[in-house]
Amino acid sequence: MVSKKMGKALNDQMNYEFYSAYVYLAMSADCESKGLKGFANWFYVQYQEETAHAMKFYNYILDQGIDVELDKMDKPKKSFKDLLEMYNETLSHEKEVTKRIYNLVDLALDERDHGTNAFLQWFVTEQVEEEASVNEILDQLKLVESSGNGIFMLDKELGQRTLPADAAAE
C-alpha cells in the first residue's frame, strides 16, 4: 500500500514530468524558428519521452488507487542565445529530474514500499541514459563550436532521432 506522503510525491513527479515535456516543446519550437529542424526534432522526441514518463507515473498512481492531482505549470523559457546554452540548460534540467527520482527512491526505501521502489528503478536507469545523451551532444557542440558545417552535420544527425519503443506509457 502506498502512503499518502508517497502518493503526493508521485503526483509531484508526474507533474514535473509534464513540465519537462513543456520545457522541451518550447526548446523544439525555438530550434524550429531558427531553421534547425534536426535539433527541433531531437527536442520534440524529448517532449514525447517526457510525456510518456508522466503517463507512466499517471498510470502507476491510478493503479495504486491514488487520486491523480494535476497542477498548474510554470511557463518555460522560450528562446536561447545558442545551442550550447540550450543543451547546458537541458543537462541541468535532467540533473534535477535525476535528483527528484533519487529522492523518490529514498522515500520508497524509507517507507519499505517495495512496489514503488521497483517501479522507480526504470526511471533510475532512464536518467543515466538521459544525462549521457545530453553530455554527448554537449561534447559535440563544444567540438564544432559555432562552425556552420559542424552545426549542419549535427542537425542532420539529430533529425534522425525517433521515439524509442520502450518510452511509450504502460
C-alpha positions in Angstrom: 0.0 0.0 0.0 1.3 3.4 -0.9 1.3 6.1 1.8 -0.3 9.5 1.4 3.2 11.0 1.5 4.4 8.7 -1.3 1.2 9.4 -3.2 1.8 13.1 -3.0 5.5 12.7 -4.0 4.4 10.5 -7.0 1.9 13.2 -8.1 4.6 15.9 -7.8 6.9 13.9 -10.0 4.2 13.2 -12.6 3.6 17.0 -12.8 7.3 17.7 -13.1 7.5 15.2 -15.9 4.7 17.1 -17.7 6.6 20.3 -17.0 9.7 18.7 -18.5 7.7 17.9 -21.7 6.6 21.5 -21.8 10.2 22.7 -21.5 11.4 20.5 -24.4 8.5 21.5 -26.6 9.5 25.2 -26.1 13.1 24.3 -27.0 11.8 22.4 -30.1 9.9 25.5 -31.1 12.9 27.7 -30.7 15.1 25.5 -32.8 12.3 25.2 -35.5 12.1 29.0 -35.6 15.9 29.2 -36.2 15.8 26.7 -39.1 17.4 23.9 -37.0 14.9 21.2 -37.9 17.1 18.3 -36.7 17.7 19.9 -33.3 13.9 20.7 -33.2 13.3 17.0 -33.9 15.6 16.0 -31.0 13.7 18.2 -28.6 10.3 17.1 -29.9 11.2 13.5 -29.3 12.4 14.5 -25.9 9.0 16.1 -25.4 7.3 12.9 -26.4 9.5 10.9 -24.0 8.8 13.2 -21.1 5.1 13.0 -21.8 5.4 9.2 -21.8 7.3 9.3 -18.5 4.5 11.4 -17.0 1.9 8.9 -18.2 3.9 6.1 -16.6 3.5 7.9 -13.3 -0.1 8.7 -14.1 -0.9 5.0 -14.7 1.0 3.8 -11.6 -0.7 6.4 -9.4 -4.1 5.2 -10.7 -3.1 1.5 -10.3 -2.3 2.2 -6.7 -5.7 3.7 -6.0 -4.3 7.2 -5.5 -6.1 10.3 -6.8 -4.3 11.9 -9.7 -3.7 15.6 -9.0 -2.7 17.8 -11.9 -1.1 21.1 -11.0 -0.5 24.3 -13.0 2.8 24.6 -14.8 5.3 27.5 -15.0 5.8 29.0 -18.4 9.1 27.6 -19.8 11.8 29.8 -21.3 11.1 30.3 -25.0 14.3 31.4 -26.6 18.0 30.8 -26.1 21.2 32.5 -27.2 22.6 29.4 -28.9 22.5 25.6 -28.9 25.3 25.4 -26.2 23.1 27.4 -23.8 20.1 25.2 -24.7 21.9 21.9 -24.1 23.6 23.2 -20.9 20.1 24.0 -19.6 18.9 20.6 -20.8 21.6 18.9 -18.8 20.8 21.0 -15.7 17.2 20.1 -16.1 17.9 16.4 -16.4 20.2 16.5 -13.3 17.2 18.0 -11.4 15.0 15.1 -12.7 17.6 12.6 -11.6 17.8 14.2 -8.1 14.0 14.1 -7.8 13.9 10.4 -8.9 16.6 9.5 -6.4 14.6 11.3 -3.7 11.6 9.2 -4.6 13.6 6.0 -4.4 14.9 7.1 -1.0 11.4 7.7 0.2 10.2 4.4 -1.1 13.1 2.6 0.7 12.4 4.6 3.9 8.8 3.5 3.8 9.6 0.0 2.8 7.4 0.5 -0.3 9.0 -2.2 -2.4 6.4 -2.0 -5.3 7.1 1.7 -5.8 10.8 1.1 -5.5 10.6 -1.5 -8.2 8.5 0.9 -10.4 11.1 3.7 -9.9 14.1 1.6 -11.0 13.2 2.0 -14.7 13.5 5.8 -14.1 16.8 5.5 -12.4 18.2 3.7 -15.4 16.5 6.1 -17.8 18.1 9.1 -16.1 21.6 7.7 -16.5 20.9 7.4 -20.3 19.3 10.9 -20.4 22.3 12.6 -18.9 24.8 10.6 -21.0 22.9 11.5 -24.2 22.9 15.2 -23.4 26.5 15.1 -22.4 27.4 13.6 -25.7 25.6 16.3 -27.6 27.3 19.0 -25.5 30.7 17.4 -26.2 29.9 17.5 -29.9 28.7 21.1 -29.8 31.9 22.2 -28.0 34.0 20.4 -30.7 32.3 22.2 -33.6 31.9 25.5 -31.6 29.8 27.7 -33.9 31.1 26.1 -37.2 28.2 26.2 -39.7 29.4 22.9 -41.2 29.6 21.2 -37.8 26.2 22.5 -36.7 24.7 21.4 -40.1 26.1 17.9 -39.6 24.8 17.6 -36.0 21.4 19.0 -37.2 21.2 16.3 -39.8 22.2 13.6 -37.3 19.7 14.7 -34.6 17.0 14.8 -37.2 17.2 11.0 -37.4 16.1 10.5 -33.7 12.9 8.7 -33.1 10.9 7.8 -30.0 12.2 4.5 -28.5 9.6 1.8 -28.3 10.1 1.4 -24.5 9.3 5.1 -23.9 5.6 4.5 -24.5 3.4 4.8 -21.5 2.3 1.5 -20.0 
